Amino acid sequence: MAATMVSSAGALLAMLNETHPQLKQHALYNLNKFVDQFWPEISTSVPLIESLYEDEEFDQHQRQLAALVVSKVFCYLGDLNDSLSYALGADSLFDVSEDSDYVHTLLAKAIDEYASLKSKAIESNAEEANVDPRLEAIVERMLDKCIMDGKYQQAMGIAIECRRLDKLEEAITRSDNIHGTLSYCINVSHAFVNRREYRREVLRLLVNVYQKLPSPDYLSICQCLMFLDEPEGVASILEKLLRSGNKDDALLAFQIAFDLVENEHQAFLLNVRDRLSVPKSQSSESVQPKPSDPEPTQNENSTASEDVPMTEGSSVSTATVQETDPNEAIYAERLTKIRGILSGETSIQLTLQFLYSHNKSDLLILKTIKQSVEMRNSVCHSATIYANAIMHAGTTVDTFLRENLDWLSRATNWAKFSATAGLGVIHRGHLQQGRSLMRPYLPQGGSGGGGSPYSEGGALYALGLIHANHGEGIKQFLRDSLRSTNVEVIQHGACLGLGLAALGTADEDIYDDIKSALYTDSAVAGEAAGISMGLLMVGTASEKASEMLTYAHETQHEKIIRGLALGIALTVYGREEEADTLIEQMTRDQDPILRYGGMYALALAYRGTANNKAIRQLLHFAVSDVSDDVRRTAVLALGFVLYSEPEQTPRIVSLLSESYNPHVRYGAALAVGISCAGTGLSEAISLLEPLTSDVVDFVRQGALIAMAMVMVQMNEASDSRVGTFRRQLEKIILDKHEDTMSKMGAILASGILDAGGRNVTIRLLSKTKHDKVTAVVGLAVFSQFWYWYPLIYFISLSFSPTAFIGLNYDLKVPKFEFISNAKPSLFEYPKPTTVPTTTSAVKLPTAVLSTSAKAKARAKKEAEQKANAEKAAAAAESSSAAANTGKDKSSNEKDGDSMQVDSQPEKKAEPEPSFEILTNPARVVPAQEKFIKFMEDSRYAPVKLAPSGFVLLRDLQPTEPEVLSLTDALSSTVSPAGGSAAGQQGSASAMAVDEEPQPPQPFEYTS
Amino acid sequence: MDPQLTEVSQLFERFKAACVREDVDTGSNLLSKLKVMLTGFRSLPPLFEDTPNAIHELTLARDIYEHAVLLSVKIGDQDAFERDFFQLKPYYTDASGRLPPSSQEYMILGLNLLRLLVQNRIAEFHTELELLSPTALENPCIKHAVELEQSFMEGAYNRVLSAKQTVPYKTYDYFMDLLAKTVRDEIAGCSEKAYDYLSISDARQTLLFSSDDELLQYINEEHPEWEIKNGVVIFQKAKESAPCKEIPSLQLINQTLSYARELERIV
């Protein structure tokens, strides 16, 4: 018989009116059971049940039951506030573990309520919020339940949201996979904790938890400590690891140091470095970081000042080996290494070598541009120079310039300035030879009658670019140059150079020097000085900002105001709420240029936070300000705020990109370009595509540049629109009737698209999701090129090499292979452009590759191997087995990339392999990272399973001789050179080679 | 047999006896006890669990509630009537498939309809009516109530009052008396709206009173706001018409303008 069901709660409701309490109880009990079904009926009787709840004479349990029923009815009615307050009245009867809609809804409500109460209390600095203890109890019950059920992530999320650090700690320590939960928690704290202060608290807690663990994850601790700005902690951890007898610990320390360097926090790194204690026997003088530049005159001293303490330290340590105990000696040796890493030299040097050896830039593109650009159009002329600099950023390859000296000499005045400064971009990170390279252009001490002030100023700027964020050795020289001149062009260059070199160091003396340049009230020098002050004070939120603001109000020169406005914005970098007063002050200013600076301040203070308040403010200015400049910048600033969530940007600015106002459209294009840089995001490309054929020339310019930023390092295989875009660029450049502005955009875009020899991408976040200060600042200043073209070079600061560089204990690059589990064609370099005419350009692609017949012979051999390997794969062997044969046979290969290029014709014939073996150091583009696998039977094991960047490798067969790579690539540097600059370059690189031990010839082993 | 059930049956017998004796107090006490005991049975609504004695228990519970309803009519307690009727109702509606129909069902349903009419709850009256089957509508008890309602709605108040003579059961008398008063209230409400004043004799006639004293007493009790002056009943017309809501025109204009401005500004 089918179960009979009640059709109405009327009977129960009637029973509630009975006088006998037991009947009421019965009715309530049953109502509670049926409330999910009959709440519409019950809702009319809610007042009655409420009165039962308030009836003092009624039994406690019954009152709670009544409250529960009322709460449920209110919940169904959608009145969550009342529902919650009655649920609190129900106390223990409200069962958090019940799996019903009601409980879920109310729990969410309760937690929201609690979290908002808590955060409100903290924001208003009240000692202890008067939070309903019953509410707290519910939340705690929920948290306990989550922890009991093993839903640690949920518990952590709630705990963070509710600011219950005690519960957070409990959740972490009780979880089954503490390391996993901790790293999850770090991610959460970066992504979802909006208030900087609170985030610091969370991280501090995490550090504490980490330290209590039996096997702490030092990598993560140090990342947290860096965010907390506690160099002491990092230093002590590093020291502990370095002093350990285990070689692996030292490797870990190196890895930590590399990871820290990636975040580009110069001041912090220097601080850590200086805090590392000295080996006992070592004299204290070597610890003193470089007594200001001992070698200003003789350039034959090939080691730059940077290297002085390093070599000194090692010599001392070798000297002390005999007399002190071996532990100290080992420590001293390791200390010099880690100092080298922390100062950034090691990574810069390795990056430089990588970029040089893997340079794949296509000179033919430049040649086409050069030929199509009209002689007299100086904008396009210098745009070509910019494009060349960007294309070769950090590769030290200046072939194009050397081959076209005549053409280059057409650059006059400021164009000359940029042409000279372009050398700085090309040689970026060439710390040792930077000075000697630029020598012919630098101001000749005292005489003043040397070259033109434009090239001198440009050279100083170039020095800054070379030493960007690592300017220890060059600062003094730049200061002297700044002080000894009163030519405003040179001052301009010196200020920019100083700002770059001393980025974020907040050095008072330098500040004073720049300030005196500012107070000359010369428009050209003052603008650079303003920016430079900002660069110097990045993220310090110092009170210097108000000083700058006062001067900005006093001066008449728009250029100076603009420079200062950007400078002020830079000082509040990353300060989030702390910057609010300053932002308020700037955005309310009468002067549109200062409001414009306010937009930058918003962008930089809230960089990468996706903070809703900042976004709202920016959108407001984007549509309401009277000045086009401010509106444009406001939209552009969105890109900075959102770069941590690039998927969001196209959606947010999509409406703005259809604005009637071309400035807003321009801003929208750049915002997408900035935040989606290097991602190749499909939505971003779709949004930019129509803008590249906008009716207004400068919108086209912005869109082309932004598109190039988004597509950097992509090839046609991953998105066919890349090919279309390249063809479009070519068309614009070749078109005689195209506007200069968009032509310039197209030229710059070609440069950015192939930036850094096609081996760099634009990356604003490090792999640990920290913001990269230099990169963000670089892009911010770059976006200023609207007013001042030479600032285009700042984009080079945001380039980061897409490389996997494995290092052994000696910080050398050993032979090491790993797999990329994807079709090689997906991520390979774009094919070199074909020669349109039968000129001598054919040799160009090979010039940077391998040398000659030797390589061809090798190619033949490799083709056989390739076939073998493929046969092996076809024989259904496992991929690792296939990799094995590949490895054995190719152990004498020199360069994975040459193999890739040389064997292309063969690939067409056979189906493409589904994986690819990469050789250390290898180009690993961001999209490729998820396909990277390490081989299990390899000689080296990575300390950290990172798919790119610097990775320390543990040598599992330490007794066998190591085969090093990279160094051999540099040996081919000594290429025939022409022209005076080239001669310098050749000798410089020869010197660089001399430092490295000659690699053993790998051929002799196998063949 | 289940001892609990036996106990309930015995108690029920005593309750019936008390009812017959018209011993209201004992009856109420016993009823209260019975109700509490009934909560112990799991076969009853709203649980409707299938226990071995389910049919027996259900029938017994229905009997008890039917008696309770009748008792409440007897003592003239409308609230109790409502309570008991609602508790009885599931036995008629939800349990109808399992129990043989009760002889008193239609009488009680008719009573309930009358009660709603008396309390002037016309909407609920029709809701109840909709739930009844066509055959039930043919039943004299129901028919009686339906006809009364129709007359009541038409304003044929004399027909309502004369229907008192044709009640199907004696128990209906109680409500028929009350109905007269409901009719009078209705008339009073209408006259209030319709006239500014009425002479006492007219008022007496309209309100169906046999003497002026009764009228005066009624006015004193029910409508103290009415004024009697110079042989005329003056209805208070002071009830000022509810102030019509002011249209927030200024606010609306502002809002529209700001929308227009924003629209212009956005992209």
HADDOCK unambig.tbl for C-alpha pairs under 7 A between the chains (distance, minus, plus):
assign (segid A and resid 4 and name CA) (segid B and resid 48 and name CA) 6.00 0.50 0.50
assign (segid A and resid 4 and name CA) (segid B and resid 94 and name CA) 6.69 0.50 0.50
assign (segid A and resid 4 and name CA) (segid B and resid 95 and name CA) 6.92 0.50 0.50
assign (segid A and resid 5 and name CA) (segid B and resid 48 and name CA) 6.89 0.50 0.50
assign (segid A and resid 5 and name CA) (segid B and resid 94 and name CA) 6.56 0.50 0.50
assign (segid A and resid 6 and name CA) (segid B and resid 45 and name CA) 6.65 0.50 0.50
assign (segid A and resid 6 and name CA) (segid B and resid 46 and name CA) 5.60 0.50 0.50
assign (segid A and resid 6 and name CA) (segid B and resid 90 and name CA) 6.82 0.50 0.50
assign (segid A and resid 6 and name CA) (segid B and resid 94 and name CA) 5.83 0.50 0.50
assign (segid A and resid 7 and name CA) (segid B and resid 94 and name CA) 6.60 0.50 0.50
assign (segid A and resid 10 and name CA) (segid B and resid 86 and name CA) 5.82 0.50 0.50
assign (segid A and resid 11 and name CA) (segid B and resid 86 and name CA) 4.68 0.50 0.50
assign (segid A and resid 11 and name CA) (segid B and resid 87 and name CA) 4.10 0.50 0.50
assign (segid A and resid 14 and name CA) (segid B and resid 83 and name CA) 4.57 0.50 0.50
assign (segid A and resid 14 and name CA) (segid B and resid 86 and name CA) 5.99 0.50 0.50
assign (segid A and resid 14 and name CA) (segid B and resid 87 and name CA) 6.50 0.50 0.50
assign (segid A and resid 15 and name CA) (segid B and resid 83 and name CA) 6.44 0.50 0.50
assign (segid A and resid 15 and name CA) (segid B and resid 87 and name CA) 6.92 0.50 0.50
assign (segid A and resid 17 and name CA) (segid B and resid 83 and name CA) 6.99 0.50 0.50
assign (segid A and resid 22 and name CA) (segid B and resid 36 and name CA) 6.60 0.50 0.50
assign (segid A and resid 23 and name CA) (segid B and resid 36 and name CA) 5.97 0.50 0.50
assign (segid A and resid 26 and name CA) (segid B and resid 39 and name CA) 6.75 0.50 0.50
assign (segid A and resid 623 and name CA) (segid B and resid 265 and name CA) 6.02 0.50 0.50
assign (segid A and resid 623 and name CA) (segid B and resid 266 and name CA) 5.82 0.50 0.50
assign (segid A and resid 623 and name CA) (segid B and resid 267 and name CA) 6.90 0.50 0.50
assign (segid A and resid 624 and name CA) (segid B and resid 265 and name CA) 6.77 0.50 0.50
assign (segid A and resid 655 and name CA) (segid B and resid 267 and name CA) 6.82 0.50 0.50
assign (segid A and resid 656 and name CA) (segid B and resid 267 and name CA) 5.66 0.50 0.50
assign (segid A and resid 658 and name CA) (segid B and resid 267 and name CA) 6.83 0.50 0.50
assign (segid A and resid 659 and name CA) (segid B and resid 267 and name CA) 4.12 0.50 0.50
assign (segid A and resid 660 and name CA) (segid B and resid 267 and name CA) 6.15 0.50 0.50
